[in-house]
Amino acid sequence: MIRHPISTSQQKIDSMVATRDFLLRLTNVKQEPRIPREVRREARTLLRHYPPKRELKPILEKEFKI
């Protein structure tokens, strides 16, 4: 079992925002031209209900009580 150090609330929020940004990059053919079509499709599917950055941070800050 791999053990990870305990993350702070801010690190968790930053990770969620970075994950959203990564998924967005995967869907951009010009930014990442060598990504397989199936990976792009899955990234788009995951982003379908992912809130925009301006909504995501307040939701997470409320959740983690920052």
Secondary structure as a PSIPRED ss2 file (coil, helix, strand):
# PSIPRED VFORMAT (PSIPRED V4.0)

   1 M C   1.000  0.000  0.000
   2 I C   1.000  0.000  0.000
   3 R C   1.000  0.000  0.000
   4 H C   1.000  0.000  0.000
   5 P C   1.000  0.000  0.000
   6 I C   1.000  0.000  0.000
   7 S C   1.000  0.000  0.000
   8 T C   1.000  0.000  0.000
   9 S H   0.000  1.000  0.000
  10 Q H   0.000  1.000  0.000
  11 Q H   0.000  1.000  0.000
  12 K H   0.000  1.000  0.000
  13 I H   0.000  1.000  0.000
  14 D H   0.000  1.000  0.000
  15 S H   0.000  1.000  0.000
  16 M H   0.000  1.000  0.000
  17 V H   0.000  1.000  0.000
  18 A H   0.000  1.000  0.000
  19 T H   0.000  1.000  0.000
  20 R H   0.000  1.000  0.000
  21 D H   0.000  1.000  0.000
  22 F H   0.000  1.000  0.000
  23 L H   0.000  1.000  0.000
  24 L H   0.000  1.000  0.000
  25 R H   0.000  1.000  0.000
  26 L H   0.000  1.000  0.000
  27 T H   0.000  1.000  0.000
  28 N C   1.000  0.000  0.000
  29 V C   1.000  0.000  0.000
  30 K C   1.000  0.000  0.000
  31 Q C   1.000  0.000  0.000
  32 E C   1.000  0.000  0.000
  33 P C   1.000  0.000  0.000
  34 R C   1.000  0.000  0.000
  35 I C   1.000  0.000  0.000
  36 P C   1.000  0.000  0.000
  37 R H   0.000  1.000  0.000
  38 E H   0.000  1.000  0.000
  39 V H   0.000  1.000  0.000
  40 R H   0.000  1.000  0.000
  41 R H   0.000  1.000  0.000
  42 E H   0.000  1.000  0.000
  43 A H   0.000  1.000  0.000
  44 R H   0.000  1.000  0.000
  45 T H   0.000  1.000  0.000
  46 L H   0.000  1.000  0.000
  47 L H   0.000  1.000  0.000
  48 R C   1.000  0.000  0.000
  49 H C   1.000  0.000  0.000
  50 Y C   1.000  0.000  0.000
  51 P C   1.000  0.000  0.000
  52 P C   1.000  0.000  0.000
  53 K H   0.000  1.000  0.000
  54 R H   0.000  1.000  0.000
  55 E H   0.000  1.000  0.000
  56 L H   0.000  1.000  0.000
  57 K H   0.000  1.000  0.000
  58 P H   0.000  1.000  0.000
  59 I H   0.000  1.000  0.000
  60 L H   0.000  1.000  0.000
  61 E H   0.000  1.000  0.000
  62 K H   0.000  1.000  0.000
  63 E H   0.000  1.000  0.000
  64 F C   1.000  0.000  0.000
  65 K C   1.000  0.000  0.000
  66 I C   1.000  0.000  0.000
